[in-house]
Each structure stands twice: as C-alpha cells, then as structure tokens.
Amino acid sequence: MKLSVIGAGYVGLTTAACLAQVGHDVFCSESDLEKLSKLQSGVMPLFEPHLEKVIRTGREASNLHFGSTEDGISWGDAIFICVGTPPLANGEADLSAIESVARMIAKRASGYKLIVEKSTVPVQTGAQLRRHLAVHSTDSLHYDVASNPEFLREGTSVDDFLHPDRIVIGVESERAAELLRAIYKPIIEQKFTCPVHNDCPKRQEPTFLVTDTGSAELIKHASNSFLAMKISFINMVADLCEAVGADVAQVAEGMGLDPRIGPAFLNPGIGFGGFCFPKDVQAFIRIAQKSGCDFSLLREVEKINQLRVERLIEKVRNELWVMRGKKIAVWGLAFKPNTDDVRFAPSIALVKALLQEGAIIKAYDPKAMEKAKAVLPDLEYCSDPYQASHGADAIVIVTEWDEFRRMDWTLVRSLVDRPLIIDGRNMLSIAQLTESGFHYVSVGRPSVSPNERGQHRVEAKVGAQGESLPLDDAQEQVLARRRKK
Ligand SMILES: NC(=O)c1ccc[n+]([C@@H]2O[C@H](COP(=O)([O-])OP(=O)(O)OC[C@H]3O[C@@H](n4cnc5c(N)ncnc54)[C@H](O)[C@@H]3O)[C@@H](O)[C@H]2O)c1
C-alpha cells in the first residue's frame, strides 16, 4: 500500500522505515531541511539501534522515499502524522505542528485519505481534526481520521515497532479499521524479514485493539502516566529506605514478584526524562483539569520527579562538602541508554546545577554528546569514561549505558583523585565497587565505603542492576589505549 509519514523524528523515521520493511511503499516527509537533506543522502540525523540498516534496505529496494510534506500528502492512501507535540508553558501539548499538517492536507489532498494521528495528542484531538478538515477541505477530499498511538521506546524503537505487545487503533468507521488492519497485517501475523534478530524467535502475535478515537488517545496518555507513577512511587520508597536503613533493590525485587505489580519500572534513581513521560504527564494533568477532573495524583508524580535531581545533588554535596572547584565526571547524558536524545534529560538540570555551584564538569556519553553540546556548551566533553574520570573528585552516573558495567575499576581507581561514585541509576554492584576501593553511593541502598566491605552481603537484582558485563571490541581498544598511557 502507498503510505505517507509526516515528520522524520524518532517516531516518524521508525514508522516509515518499518512500514517499508514489511512491504509498503512509503514516503516520509520532513520540514527541517537540514534533516531532510541528510536523509536524502543516506546520512542518519539521529541514533537509534538498527534503524540505519532498515532505512538503507528500504531505500535500496526503492520502497522508502524522503521529500517534502506537500509531496507526502499527495503520495499515500493513508497519512501518518508523526510531528512533535512539545509542552507549552502551561503544560498543555502544543498542537501547532499537527494543525499545520491538517491545514496542508485540507488544502492539497484529494480523493480518499485515511489521516492517522500517531503523535501523542490530548483526547479529542481527533474530533478537532475532523472539524478542522470539514471547514477547510475542498469537496474533492474524502477522509477518515483515526488515532494510532505509538508505544515504541527510544533505544529499542525498531524492535518495539515490529514486535509490539499491542496495536491500538481508534476509529469511527469500518473502512478506517479495515485499512489499518491491512497496513498492520504483516506485523499482526509477524510475517516479515526481521532486521533485528538473525534468527527471529517466534513472537507472540500482538493484540490488535480497536476502540473509538477518544479512547485510543486516552490509552496512550494513561499508559505513560501510569508508568511515570510507578517510577515516582519507587523513588519515594527509595527515600523511605534511606531514612530507615532498608535496601530499595530488595524491596523492589519482593514487590516485583507479585504478577499484579511486575518488576518493570521499579528501579529508583534520578527520575524520568525524555520526550514522553515529563510532557505526557503534564498534558494529561491539563486535559483532566480542562475536563473538570482534578488528577492531583499525577501532580504528585510530577513533583516527586522534579525533586529527584536535587536529591542526587544533595548526595554529591554531602560527600564533597564544598562544590566550588571540585572536578566531577558525569557518565551519561542521554535520558536513557541506547539513544542520543537529551530532551528533558535529568542530566541537563543536574549539570547546570553543578556548574552553577562552581564544579568543573567533564562529561562522557557514548551517543548523546553532539546533541548535549547544543544545550550544555560549558563543559569538557571526553572521548571515553576513563578520560572523564581523570583527576575527578567524584564520578556521577546519570545514564545506565551497558558500557559502564564493563569498566576496568582498578584503572578507574588509579585515575581519580578521590574514589567516590554516586550512582544515579543504581546500576552497579555495591560489592564489586567496594572491593575495587570505591566509596559507593546509590539511591535507596546503603552507602558503603571500602573499609565496610563485606558488611553488605545481600544484593538484590532488579533488571540488569548490578550486573557486570564482558568488554566488547570497541571497549577493549579504549582500555588498551588507556592502560598504555
Ligand atoms: N520519542 C518517543 O519515544 C515517542 C514514543 C511514542 C510517541 N511519541 C510521540 O510521537 C510524536 C513525535 O515524537 P518524536 O520523538 O518523533 O519527535 P521529533 O521531534 O523527534 O520528530 C518530529 C519531527 O517532525 C518534524 N515536523 C514538524 N512539522 C512538520 C511538518 N509540517 N512536515 C514534516 N515534518 C514536520 C520535525 O522537524 C521533527 O523532525 C510526539 O507526539 C511524541 O510525544 C514519541
């Protein structure tokens, strides 16, 4: 089927490339001319595992094209709107990019078009779109408007898009439902060449859930707000653990064994960031408020999250006493691992606050440094975590990249001025770090110094927490270089 995707960001690019991968003829448009020209010449404007390969395959097979939104609108039988919906100052979602695409569709499209909102939008945006199109379109345009919220996660977006748990569509007509079912058929049946797994395991077919448009819109905001609530909940449990001397990792492990709770999103730390949770929680609060419902629970979720960075800084202050002139190595800038995205990343607030208190920051992130430079120009960026740690009074871990589980701790110990690690993601093993001679401070777990080693015997594991990983080739090379110096 001929499909159009408007907006080549994390969601749009993944959607376009994956729909081409499963056999559709896709046109992806982008209004940022620099980004568009990169895509047209085969250069990636963002980092996302596997995406470059999927895009290359699509372009070589001539079923993935990039161009202007005008051309995109005339191309597809279905148009997926994947533009950004950032927060306004009052927390509401800014829908101006959606409105501008709708205006262009009304002006330029003719024949039948299925217009699909994939961007995360407040409930009733579909209804607004329908009203807008009714007022502005010509008689030659016939259309349906559907909601198809996207649940992919940055860092695993290709895998998530091709192997989803559920596909939700909100429609008001049988025709729209059937078209979307046909578009997603290869994914529903899991019949396509998988670019992620060499020997793709037999996956469970996703649930294809058909709802009305408003309910589909609400499913997205409610899901993200619920997950954010889980994170803020465990963060408060972590604070309580610190107050009473318990270990949040053990508490989370015990909670997660209950299938009604589950272990996911029970890892405390510096708080949630990125282009989804912070803005979606804010938007959901505003939607509820405008509809006369006081969702005060979510205001607390947001408030707890906003205080996480300050709480971590407090730990740094407690250890370093005077911040001015202290050298701090910041490991990780992206809002989560396996992405280069720093939008609403906790690292930004953290680094700005540390700089303001006079600390000297040396930062390292495997993928996000280019994007970070635009928002955090006043720090030294380093080529690897060892360089960042040189002469440091403290290492602060902000993003749980696997690379930080593969460190040669003896080497790190020899480089720093003071062997202090403040782990904002609880990603390392207390035992391993203290054995290596570090004073190790994490979130909701006991702080342990080397002379207390052996006293903290029980270590719970939630997800990959505390797991030490073998070196990959690139890291072997970095290590070899560093050891020679
Ligand atoms: N990033 C995620 O993990 C994620 C996951 C699920 C849902 N979402 C939602 O998806 C939407 C997009 O998110 P994103 O992270 O991809 O944003 P993004 O900012 O990375 O991408 C949006 C792109 O749309 C382009 N654009 C804006 N107006 C345009 C127009 N008129 N024509 C063509 N291109 C246009 C922008 O230049 C930008 O490149 C948001 O509503 C977001 O909440 C994001």
Ligand as a Chemical Component Dictionary entry (heavy atoms), coordinates in Angstrom:
data_LIG
# 
_chem_comp.id                   LIG 
_chem_comp.type                 NON-POLYMER 
_chem_comp.pdbx_formal_charge   0 
_chem_comp.three_letter_code    LIG 
# 
loop_
_chem_comp_atom.comp_id 
_chem_comp_atom.atom_id 
_chem_comp_atom.alt_atom_id 
_chem_comp_atom.type_symbol 
_chem_comp_atom.charge 
_chem_comp_atom.model_Cartn_x 
_chem_comp_atom.model_Cartn_y 
_chem_comp_atom.model_Cartn_z 
_chem_comp_atom.pdbx_ordinal 
LIG N1  N1  N 0  10.161 9.743  21.067 1  
LIG C1  C1  C 0  9.457  8.748  21.576 2  
LIG O1  O1  O 0  9.986  7.827  22.229 3  
LIG C2  C2  C 0  7.976  8.683  21.344 4  
LIG C3  C3  C 0  7.296  7.474  21.585 5  
LIG C4  C4  C 0  5.921  7.433  21.357 6  
LIG C5  C5  C 0  5.252  8.582  20.947 7  
LIG N2  N2  N 1  5.936  9.738  20.750 8  
LIG C6  C6  C 0  5.208  10.905 20.259 9  
LIG O2  O2  O 0  5.414  10.994 18.848 10 
LIG C7  C7  C 0  5.489  12.359 18.431 11 
LIG C8  C8  C 0  6.815  12.609 17.735 12 
LIG O3  O3  O 0  7.859  12.361 18.653 13 
LIG P1  P1  P 0  9.379  12.323 18.167 14 
LIG O4  O4  O 0  10.196 11.956 19.353 15 
LIG O5  O5  O -1 9.487  11.542 16.935 16 
LIG O6  O6  O 0  9.598  13.874 17.848 17 
LIG P2  P2  P 0  10.763 14.528 16.959 18 
LIG O7  O7  O 0  10.832 15.940 17.406 19 
LIG O8  O8  O 0  11.969 13.676 17.029 20 
LIG O9  O9  O 0  10.188 14.442 15.470 21 
LIG C9  C9  C 0  9.189  15.257 14.940 22 
LIG C10 C10 C 0  9.641  15.658 13.558 23 
LIG O10 O10 O 0  8.543  16.248 12.858 24 
LIG C11 C11 C 0  9.080  17.265 12.026 25 
LIG N3  N3  N 0  7.978  18.146 11.566 26 
LIG C12 C12 C 0  7.306  19.089 12.248 27 
LIG N4  N4  N 0  6.370  19.660 11.456 28 
LIG C13 C13 C 0  6.439  19.035 10.255 29 
LIG C14 C14 C 0  5.747  19.166 9.024  30 
LIG N5  N5  N 0  4.772  20.060 8.872  31 
LIG N6  N6  N 0  6.095  18.376 7.985  32 
LIG C15 C15 C 0  7.094  17.476 8.126  33 
LIG N7  N7  N 0  7.794  17.312 9.252  34 
LIG C16 C16 C 0  7.469  18.073 10.316 35 
LIG C17 C17 C 0  10.120 17.925 12.917 36 
LIG O11 O11 O 0  11.044 18.696 12.178 37 
LIG C18 C18 C 0  10.751 16.701 13.569 38 
LIG O12 O12 O 0  11.851 16.222 12.820 39 
LIG C19 C19 C 0  5.286  13.184 19.707 40 
LIG O13 O13 O 0  3.923  13.493 19.829 41 
LIG C20 C20 C 0  5.701  12.224 20.810 42 
LIG O14 O14 O 0  5.075  12.510 22.023 43 
LIG C21 C21 C 0  7.293  9.812  20.925 44 
# 
loop_
_chem_comp_bond.comp_id 
_chem_comp_bond.atom_id_1 
_chem_comp_bond.atom_id_2 
_chem_comp_bond.value_order 
_chem_comp_bond.pdbx_ordinal 
LIG N1  C1  SING 1  
LIG C1  O1  DOUB 2  
LIG C1  C2  SING 3  
LIG C2  C3  SING 4  
LIG C2  C21 DOUB 5  
LIG C3  C4  DOUB 6  
LIG C4  C5  SING 7  
LIG C5  N2  DOUB 8  
LIG N2  C6  SING 9  
LIG N2  C21 SING 10 
LIG C6  O2  SING 11 
LIG C6  C20 SING 12 
LIG O2  C7  SING 13 
LIG C7  C8  SING 14 
LIG C7  C19 SING 15 
LIG C8  O3  SING 16 
LIG O3  P1  SING 17 
LIG P1  O4  DOUB 18 
LIG P1  O5  SING 19 
LIG P1  O6  SING 20 
LIG O6  P2  SING 21 
LIG P2  O7  DOUB 22 
LIG P2  O8  SING 23 
LIG P2  O9  SING 24 
LIG O9  C9  SING 25 
LIG C9  C10 SING 26 
LIG C10 O10 SING 27 
LIG C10 C18 SING 28 
LIG O10 C11 SING 29 
LIG C11 N3  SING 30 
LIG C11 C17 SING 31 
LIG N3  C12 SING 32 
LIG N3  C16 SING 33 
LIG C12 N4  DOUB 34 
LIG N4  C13 SING 35 
LIG C13 C14 SING 36 
LIG C13 C16 DOUB 37 
LIG C14 N5  SING 38 
LIG C14 N6  DOUB 39 
LIG N6  C15 SING 40 
LIG C15 N7  DOUB 41 
LIG N7  C16 SING 42 
LIG C17 O11 SING 43 
LIG C17 C18 SING 44 
LIG C18 O12 SING 45 
LIG C19 O13 SING 46 
LIG C19 C20 SING 47 
LIG C20 O14 SING 48 
# 
